[in-house]
Amino acid sequence: MNSDLTEEEMRRALFGTPQPEEQVPAPLVKEPVEEVVPAKPVVAPAAKKKASKAFTPRLRVTLRVGNEFEGKMIELIHEADTL
């Protein structure tokens, strides 16, 4: 196996020989389309419903923190609406 390859030979080995690009025909010119503006339907105003207040469970986290092994402990409590 030949270890003295040129840069061009390495490129051909990795990527293959370059293929000519296909010519894409020019895009066709479309005729202008008339804009149609839809009329808004008339809707009778509905009676507004009061939003019911849903029950939101609260999360209570209790954390006991100590500075010494089996020593004095401090208890921290945090309440949140979300996780």
N, C-alpha and C positions, 0 to 999 in steps of 0.2 A: 504494500500500500504506500502510496506517495504521500509524504508528510509535508512536502514543499508545495503547497497550493497557493495560488494567487488569491487576492481578495475577490476578484470576479468569479473565479472557480468556486470559492466557498459560497458566494451569493447564489450561484446557479444550483449548487448542491442543496442549499437550504430552502430556497424559494422557487426553484424551477426557472425555466426560461420565460422572459416576459412575453405576454400575449398582446397582440394589438388590441386597442380599445375599440369597442363596437361604436359605430356612429349612430347617434340617436337622432331621429328626424325632428325637425322643428315642431314645437307644439302648435296645434291647430287653434285658430282664433275663433273664440266662441261668440255667438251673437248676443248682444245685450238682452237681458231678461228684465221685463217690467217688474218693478217692485210692487208687491201687493201688501197693503197694510191691513192687518186684521182688525176688525172693529171689536172693542171690548164689550163683552156681554154685560147687560145690566143685571146686577145681583141685588136682591132686596137685603137690607141690613138685617142680620140675624141678631137675636138677643144675645148679649154677651154672657157667657157662663163664668161664674166665679171659679177661680182656680182653687181647688181644694188643697189644703196643706197636707202633703203626704207625710207619713211618719218616717223620720230619718233616724235610723239606729245610730247610737253614738258608741264609739270605741273607747274603752278606758284601758290605759296601759299603766301598770304599776311596776316601777323599777326600784329595786333595793340595791343600794350602792354602799360598799364598804372599803375602807382604806387598809384594814388589817384583816388577817385570817381570823374568823370568828370574833371579830371586834365590833365596834360601834357601827350600826347600819343607818343609812339615811334613805328614806322612802320618798320617791318622786312619783307623782301621779299626773298623767296627761290624758285629757279627753279630746277626741277629734271626731268630726262628722264623716271623714273618709279614711280609707286605709292609706 
